[in-house]
Amino acid sequence: VVLLAPEQLGGRKFRTFIKQPEIRSHLALLCIDEVHLVDEWGKEFRAAYRSIRNVRPLLPDWTTLLGLTATL
């Protein structure tokens, strides 16, 4: 299980991390934090949320992508 802020998704460190075979073979769940801000603040606020759509193709088929929020 990996929990990230949306700003971490577009970085080189994340892409390097997610490409490691030992990580890929065990990655069951990738969680993105603070998704309640997506609609509340609009598309200009925290533009990193738009990069979430680019993450799914990087993940193994069995990995669940989950958005979380404590505010909900």
N, C-alpha and C positions, 0 to 999 in steps of 0.2 A: 504494500500500500504506500502510495506517495501522495503527499498533500502539498500543493503549491499555490502561490499567489499568481494571478494571471500575468504579471510582469515577468515572471520566471520562464514562461512558456516559449517566448521568442528568443531566448538567449542561447548562445553557443554551448554553455555548460549543460543546459537541459538536453539539447540535441545530442551532445556527446554521451551524456548519461544514458539516454533512452536507447542508444544504438548498441550499448554493451550487451553481448549475448547473455551473460549471467543475470542482468537486470531484466531483459526482455522475457526470459524463460520463467521468471517468477512474478512478473508484474500483473497482479490481479485487479487492482483498482487505482485509478488516477483521479484525485479529487482536486477541484479548483475552488478556492475559497472566495467568499464575499460576492457571490453571484447576485445577491439582492440589489446590487448597485447598477446592474445592466440597464434595466428599464427606468429605475428611479432617477438616475442622473443623465440619461441620454447617451447617444453614441460618441459624443466628443469627450466625455469624462472617462478617464482610464481606458484609453484606446486599446490597451493590451487585451481587453476582453474579446476584441475582434479576432485575435490570433487563436482563440480556442478552436475555431473551425479547422485550422491547419494542423492541429495536434492529432486528431483521430486517425488520419492515414499513417502516422508514425508509430502507432501502438499496435501490438499484436491483436489479432482478432478476438481473443478471449478476454482482453482487458476492458473493464467497465470504466467509462468516463463519467464522473459524477460532479455536479455543481452543488456546493454547500453554502449555507448561510445561517448564522446564528440569529439574525434579525427576523427571519421568517417565523 
